[in-house]
Structure formats: C-alpha cells, structure tokens
Amino acid sequence: KIETVEFGPLVGYALKQFPPVYPAAARNMRTSGVVRVEIIIDENGEVAEVRKTSGPALLLSAARDAIKKWKFKPFTRDGRPIRASGFVNFNFTL
C-alpha cells in the first residue's frame, strides 16, 4: 500500500497549472472570492481525488475542473513513491 502524507499548500509543487474558467453566472452576479480545493496527488503526480471544496458556491465547479488538469512533481519519502494530500487556493477576482 502506498503511504499518503499531508503536505498542506501544494501550489509550489505544481509542474503544470491551469487557471479556472470564471463561470458566466458567477461573473454576472459579481461573485468573487477564494476557493480552497483539497486534493490527493498520486505517486505519478496526477490529481487522484478531489476530497473537498470550500468557498463561494458558484465558483466551486470551476476550481474543481481546473485542478483536475494540474500536474505535480511526484512525491517521495526515503526514495519511495508516496501519495500527497493538501490543498490549492484559487482566487477569483473581477
């Protein structure tokens, strides 16, 4: 079984980042704010699971869709691959 280790903020480990698409409904309603996406990164650096999102409801799915495209450097401990858990914050501003 591959160990999962908590890393906290993960943005510094990202190799490829994709900004979220601002939802039209959120833009029309002047909704802005920070969405926190809690994720698990597999041993290959791919997003394996989106565990939780928090923030303005109209922005959650855009953040979730964006993070699934991100690629992270593979995490290791003592030379062995591990899974990493942590979060990325998306700041939606108009």
Contacts in CASP RR format, 6 or more apart in sequence:
PFRMAT RR
TARGET T0000
AUTHOR 0000-0000-0000
METHOD contacts of the structure
MODEL  1
KIETVEFGPLVGYALKQFPPVYPAAARNMRTSGVVRVEIIIDENGEVAEV
RKTSGPALLLSAARDAIKKWKFKPFTRDGRPIRASGFVNFNFTL
2 43 0 8 1.000
2 81 0 8 1.000
2 82 0 8 1.000
2 83 0 8 1.000
3 77 0 8 1.000
3 80 0 8 1.000
3 82 0 8 1.000
3 83 0 8 1.000
4 40 0 8 1.000
4 82 0 8 1.000
4 83 0 8 1.000
4 84 0 8 1.000
4 85 0 8 1.000
5 75 0 8 1.000
5 77 0 8 1.000
5 82 0 8 1.000
5 83 0 8 1.000
5 84 0 8 1.000
5 85 0 8 1.000
6 84 0 8 1.000
6 85 0 8 1.000
6 86 0 8 1.000
7 13 0 8 1.000
7 75 0 8 1.000
7 84 0 8 1.000
7 85 0 8 1.000
7 86 0 8 1.000
8 85 0 8 1.000
8 86 0 8 1.000
8 87 0 8 1.000
9 86 0 8 1.000
9 87 0 8 1.000
9 88 0 8 1.000
9 89 0 8 1.000
10 39 0 8 1.000
10 41 0 8 1.000
10 72 0 8 1.000
10 84 0 8 1.000
10 86 0 8 1.000
10 87 0 8 1.000
10 88 0 8 1.000
11 17 0 8 1.000
11 88 0 8 1.000
11 89 0 8 1.000
13 41 0 8 1.000
13 72 0 8 1.000
13 73 0 8 1.000
13 75 0 8 1.000
13 84 0 8 1.000
14 70 0 8 1.000
14 71 0 8 1.000
14 72 0 8 1.000
14 88 0 8 1.000
15 71 0 8 1.000
15 72 0 8 1.000
15 73 0 8 1.000
16 69 0 8 1.000
16 70 0 8 1.000
16 71 0 8 1.000
17 70 0 8 1.000
18 66 0 8 1.000
18 69 0 8 1.000
18 70 0 8 1.000
19 66 0 8 1.000
19 90 0 8 1.000
20 35 0 8 1.000
20 59 0 8 1.000
20 62 0 8 1.000
20 63 0 8 1.000
20 65 0 8 1.000
20 66 0 8 1.000
20 90 0 8 1.000
20 92 0 8 1.000
21 62 0 8 1.000
21 65 0 8 1.000
21 66 0 8 1.000
22 62 0 8 1.000
22 92 0 8 1.000
22 94 0 8 1.000
23 58 0 8 1.000
23 59 0 8 1.000
23 61 0 8 1.000
23 62 0 8 1.000
25 31 0 8 1.000
25 58 0 8 1.000
26 32 0 8 1.000
26 56 0 8 1.000
26 58 0 8 1.000
26 59 0 8 1.000
26 62 0 8 1.000
26 92 0 8 1.000
27 94 0 8 1.000
29 58 0 8 1.000
30 94 0 8 1.000
31 56 0 8 1.000
31 58 0 8 1.000
31 59 0 8 1.000
31 92 0 8 1.000
32 56 0 8 1.000
32 92 0 8 1.000
32 93 0 8 1.000
32 94 0 8 1.000
33 55 0 8 1.000
33 56 0 8 1.000
33 59 0 8 1.000
33 91 0 8 1.000
33 92 0 8 1.000
33 93 0 8 1.000
34 55 0 8 1.000
34 89 0 8 1.000
34 90 0 8 1.000
34 91 0 8 1.000
34 92 0 8 1.000
35 53 0 8 1.000
35 54 0 8 1.000
35 55 0 8 1.000
35 56 0 8 1.000
35 59 0 8 1.000
35 60 0 8 1.000
35 62 0 8 1.000
35 63 0 8 1.000
35 89 0 8 1.000
35 90 0 8 1.000
35 92 0 8 1.000
36 53 0 8 1.000
36 54 0 8 1.000
36 55 0 8 1.000
36 87 0 8 1.000
36 88 0 8 1.000
36 89 0 8 1.000
37 50 0 8 1.000
37 52 0 8 1.000
37 53 0 8 1.000
37 63 0 8 1.000
37 64 0 8 1.000
37 67 0 8 1.000
37 87 0 8 1.000
37 88 0 8 1.000
37 89 0 8 1.000
37 90 0 8 1.000
38 50 0 8 1.000
38 51 0 8 1.000
38 52 0 8 1.000
38 53 0 8 1.000
38 85 0 8 1.000
38 86 0 8 1.000
38 87 0 8 1.000
39 47 0 8 1.000
39 48 0 8 1.000
39 49 0 8 1.000
39 50 0 8 1.000
39 51 0 8 1.000
39 67 0 8 1.000
39 85 0 8 1.000
39 86 0 8 1.000
39 87 0 8 1.000
39 88 0 8 1.000
40 47 0 8 1.000
40 48 0 8 1.000
40 49 0 8 1.000
40 51 0 8 1.000
40 83 0 8 1.000
40 84 0 8 1.000
40 85 0 8 1.000
40 86 0 8 1.000
41 47 0 8 1.000
41 48 0 8 1.000
41 72 0 8 1.000
41 75 0 8 1.000
41 83 0 8 1.000
41 84 0 8 1.000
41 85 0 8 1.000
42 48 0 8 1.000
42 83 0 8 1.000
43 74 0 8 1.000
43 75 0 8 1.000
43 81 0 8 1.000
43 82 0 8 1.000
43 83 0 8 1.000
44 74 0 8 1.000
44 81 0 8 1.000
45 71 0 8 1.000
45 72 0 8 1.000
45 73 0 8 1.000
45 74 0 8 1.000
45 75 0 8 1.000
46 71 0 8 1.000
46 72 0 8 1.000
47 67 0 8 1.000
47 68 0 8 1.000
47 70 0 8 1.000
47 72 0 8 1.000
48 83 0 8 1.000
50 64 0 8 1.000
50 67 0 8 1.000
50 68 0 8 1.000
51 85 0 8 1.000
53 60 0 8 1.000
53 63 0 8 1.000
53 64 0 8 1.000
56 92 0 8 1.000
59 90 0 8 1.000
59 92 0 8 1.000
62 90 0 8 1.000
62 92 0 8 1.000
63 90 0 8 1.000
66 90 0 8 1.000
67 88 0 8 1.000
67 90 0 8 1.000
70 88 0 8 1.000
72 84 0 8 1.000
74 81 0 8 1.000
75 81 0 8 1.000
75 82 0 8 1.000
75 83 0 8 1.000
75 84 0 8 1.000
76 82 0 8 1.000
END
